[in-house]
Amino acid sequence: MKPAKHIQILLDAEDSTQGEYRGCIRFDRTGKDTIVVSCSGYNHQDLYDVEAALLKAGCRYDVAKGIQKFDRVCGRTFTHFKEPKAGA
């Protein structure tokens, strides 16, 4: 079974952004239909690229949880998304 388009974007981003000067994109689920995407450092270009691709794939920002919030403790920037409805 092939993953949903937005999940494939995230999997590809995790693979392609590894390296010393890359954004080291990671993602995880934070709820039934919400995901969080993060990058190493503060607002890396790789995060902007992934956000644009996710928005185009039907995801929407979860404004209540945060858009590009930098966590000083772990040194990563986090953006939360609501996933597109199944079949959309």
PyMOL commands that set and color helices and strands:
alter all, ss='L'
color gray80, all
select helices_A, chain A and resi 5-16+45-56
alter helices_A, ss='H'
color red, helices_A
select strands_A, chain A and resi 26-31+34-40+60-61+69-71+76-82
alter strands_A, ss='S'
color yellow, strands_A
deselect
rebuild
show_as cartoon
